[in-house]
């Protein structure tokens, strides 16, 4: 991949920013940028979870190339689920790698430490609000709590300060937390206030740094959910046990979603168990599709060795996770993501020297950075 940077560029990855939040919110800055630049309702990649999408955006390629398909994976060696927070899983260069040696500085600013653990070593400056260094705390103060909207504003303040202190800064990648979206639907007062603040920060960023191209997108949307299945227990209770079932959405920030998400990777004890397990899964309320791992990898451009033997996809009301019983009814305020129903997200490019891609050329969040990194050409 050949780096192609006509202008300095900021990528704002607003975690959980589904199109319903865009439609519900009065965001004069972003909507003006949408009218004057490139904008469309696009798609995230499946599964609609943070790591797979965040890394896809940062690398400008699909999980089949960069290798990150999950927040939480089944480790065969230890026979347990582990959080994916290791740079060794990354098998493709990031936007930060592309500009190393160019004379430009690059910055990765994120709420979640898993993001810096996977690709923070690639950037000139990497800040994770979840685990800030003493240097960052001394300069910018202790960050607000992870379960807050204010932590996102703290990151934007750092971004604005970095641009004042480092004229060589050429790429800023800022990743917020989706805590507000887990807590409140688009029309809620708290959501409207949050999106208004984010919009104002983007406007201020442009005013203070007019040389920067601005790109805005998201990793997934968010929906209310009604039921959760523990698929390992459900299969065992029906005489078709499996080796393991993991919810790829799960990460360390359990207050967001309890570790439940709208997709499951299921691992078989034996290949001969496949037909029986599939029949069991298809008989559970809320499950729409059960795909063979290879078929899912091909369909969604995933790395086949890093997903389950089966990939289970639910309806809009259902999530999967680890439970004491095989299933529970979720409280009415519960919101999460991971399924095919949280895929619609915004694609925005503004201030790109007046040169924008054709509408048909950008369809997925990762297309923004493919366009940034490559000579403009039709994108498949």
N, C-alpha and C positions, 0 to 999 in steps of 0.2 A: 504494500500500500504506500503510495507516495503522498506525503503531506502537502496540502494545498491550503494556505491560509492567506486570503486576500486582506483580511482585517483581523485585528484582535477579536477574540470571541469569548462570550460568557454563555455557558449552558446552565440554565436553571431547571433542575429536575425536581419538580414539586411532587413529592411522594403522595400518592393517593388522589391526585388531581384529575378525577374523571370529568367527562364533558358535562355531567349534570351540575357540577360545581361552577363550571365556566358559564353555563346558561343561567344559573340562579343568581350569580353575583354581579353586582355593579362594579366592574373593574375598568374604569375609563382608559387607563394607560394601556393595558393589555389589549383591550378591544380596539383602540385606535391603532396600535401596532398590527393587529390582525387585519384591519382594513387596508393599511398602507404597505404591508409586507406580504409574506406568505403565511397562509393559515388554512388549516382544514382539521376536521375531526378525523383522527387517524386511529391506529390500533397499537396496543402494546404487544409484546410477544407472550405466548403461553408457555408455562403457567404465569398467570398475572400476579406475580410476587416480586419483591424488591431485588434480590440478588440477580436473578436471571435477566431482569430488564435493566437494572442499573448498569451491569457489566456490558450488556448488549449496546446500550447507549454510549458508554464510555469507550468501547472498542469499535463501534460502528460495524458490528457483525453479529451473526446468530450464535446461539449457544452451541450448535454443532461445531463451531470453530473456536469459540473462546472457552468452552468447557464448563461454564457455571450454569447449572440447571435448577438450583434449589437454594433455600436458606439453610435447610437442615437435611442431612443425608444419612443413609444407612451405611454404617461401616462394617463390612463383612468380617474384618479381623477381630473386632471387639463385640460384634453382635449387638450393637446399640446405635441409637441415633445421635449424631454429633452436629454441632453448628458449623456451617461452612464459613470459616474465617481465616483461610490460609491462602497465601499468594501462590502456592504450588499448584492450586487447581486451575489457575489462569493460563490458557494456552494460546493467547493472541495478544498483540500489542494494544495498548490503550492510547487515547489521544495524548496523554502525557509523554509516552514513549516516542510518539511521532515527532515531537518538537524538542526532544533532548538534543543538545548540540546546536540548536538553531540560534542561540543567543537570547531566547525568550524564556522567561520564568513561567511556571505553571502552578496552579493551586487547586487542590481538592479540599473542599469544605463540606463537612457532612455532620449530621447529628449522630449517626450510628457508627460505632467503632468497627463493625464488621466491614464497612466500606473501605476504611483506611487499611485494615489488616489484609484485604485482598489486593488493593491496588495503590495504597498510599505511598509505597516505596517508589512508585514511578513518577510522582509529582515533585516539583521543587519544594513546595510547601503542602503539608497535609495536616488538617485539623479535624479531629473528631470530638464533638461536644460531649459525647458520652464518656470519653477518657482523655481529657485535655492534658497537655504537658504543663509542667510548672511554668515554663516560659510563656505559654499562651495565657494561663490564668493570671500571671503577674501583669501581662500587658492588657488583657481584655476583661479581667475579672472572672470569677467563678461562673460557669454557665448556668442558666436556669435549669430547673428539673427536666429530665427527659420526657416526663409526662406533662408537657405544657406546650402552649403555642409560642411562648416567649423564646424558647430555645431556637426557633427558626429565625427570629429577628436578630438574635445574638450573632448568628452566622452571617446574616446580611451586613451587619455592622462591621464584622471583620473583613468581609469582601471589599466594602467601601474603603476601609482603612488601608488594606493591602495595595489598592490601586493608587492611593496617594503616596505611599512610601516606596513603591517599586515601579518605576516607569518602564521596566523591561517586561512587566507582567503581560503575557500574551494570551493565555488560556485560563479561564476560571470555570471550574465545574462545582456547582453548589447543589447539594442534595439535602432536602429538608426531611422532617419526619412526618408520617401520616397519622400521628396521634389525633389531631383535630378531626380527621375524616372518620377514624374509628369511633370517635365520641359523638359526632354530630352530623346529621344529614345536611345537604346543600342549603336548604332553606332556613336552617336554624340561625338564630341571632349570632351565636358564637362563630359559626362558619362564615357568615357574611362579614363579620368583623375581621376574621383571620384573612380571608381572601382580599379584603380591602387593604389591609396592612401589607400583604405580599405585593399587591399591585403597586402600592405607593413606593415600596422599596425598588421594584423593577424600574419605575419611572425615575426615581432618584439616581439609580445606577446609570441610566442612560444620560441623564442631564449632566452628571459629573464626569462621565466617561464616553463622550459621543463618538469616539473612534471605535468603539466595540460593537460588533455584531451581537445581537441578543437572540438566543434560542431558548424556547420554553417547551417543556414536555413533561410527561409523567411516566411512572412505572406501572400503574394500574389505577382502576377506579375502586369503588366500595359499594357494598350493598348490605341491607339487613339480612340476617340469616335466622332460621327457625329451629333447625335440628342439627345435631352432630352425631356422627357414627364413629366408633372405634372399630375399624374394619377387621383388625386381627381378632378381636373378641367376637365380632359378629360371625366371622367365618368359622372360628373354633366352635361356637355354639351350634352351628349348623352342620358339623361333621366334615368341614372342608378347611382344616387349619392351614395357615400360611406361615412362612418363616418370619416375615416382618411387614408392617405397614407403616409408612412414614408420611407425615404431613409436611410437604416441602415449604410451607409458609412459616412454620415455627422458627422463631429466633429467641434471643434472650429477653426481649422486651414483651413479656407475657401479658402485661396489663392491656396492651393494645388489642390482643385477639385471643389470649389464652392458649396460644399454640395451635389454634384450629384454622384450617384453610380449605378452600374449594378445589382441592385436587389431592390425590393420594398416589404414592408410588408403592406398589405391592410386590413383595418378593416371595416366590414360591419355594416350598421345600423340595419339590421334585417337578420336573417337567410334566410328568403324568398327572399331576394335580390340576393342571391348567383348566381343563374343561369344567371340572366340578367347582373350582373357585369362581370362575367366570359366571357360572349359573347362579351361584349363591349371591354374588355381588349384584348381578342384574335383577335379582329378586328383592333387593332392599329398597325401601321407599326413598325417593329423592335421587337415585342414581340414574343418570341418563345414558352414559357411555362407558364401556370398559374396553380399552384398546390394548393389544399386545404392545410390549415395549418398543419393538422394532417399528411397528406401524406408527406409534405415537412419535417416535424420533423422526421418522420420515415426514409425517404430517406437519409437525410443529418445528422442524429444524433443530432438534435437540441432540445432544451427544448420547448415543444409545447406551453406552457403558455407564452412564451416570444417572440413569432413571431405573425404575423397577421393571420386573418382568411384565407387570401390568400397570397401566395408568388409568386411574378411575376418575371420571369427570361427572360431577353432580349437577342438579338443577340449581336455580338461583337461590333456593332456600336452604341448601344443605352444605355443611362443611364436615371435615374429618379431623380427628385428633386422638390423643390418648385419654381414656376415660376409666373410671372405676367400673362402670357398667358398659354394655355394648352401645348404648345410645342415650342421649339426653335431649330434652327440649331446652332451647336457649332463651334467655330473657329477651323481652321485646326490644330492648335498646341495643342488642348485640349486632355489631357490624364487622364484616371481614371481606376477604377477597381471595383470589387464587383461581377462580373458575373462568369459563368462557364468557360470563356475564359481567365481568369487570374489565373488559378489554378496550373500551372506547376512551381515548385520551386526546388532548390537544397537541397539534404540531404547529409551532410558531417560529418564524424567522423574521427578524426585523433589522433594518439598517445594514443590509448586505450590499453596499455599493450600488443599490438599485437593481441588482441582478439576482433574480430568484428562480428557483426551479419551476418547471411546469407542474401544474396541479397533479397530474397523474404520476409524477416521478417520485413523490414522497408519500408513503402509506403507513409506515411503522415508525415508532419512536427512534429506532436505531438508524433510520434513513437520514435523520438530521446530521448526525456525525459522519455518516458515510459521505454526505454532501460536503461537509466541512473538510474532510480529509482527502477527498479525491477531486480530480479535475471534473467539473460538472459534466455529467453525462446521464443518459436515461438509466434509471435504477429499476431493477426487476422486483 
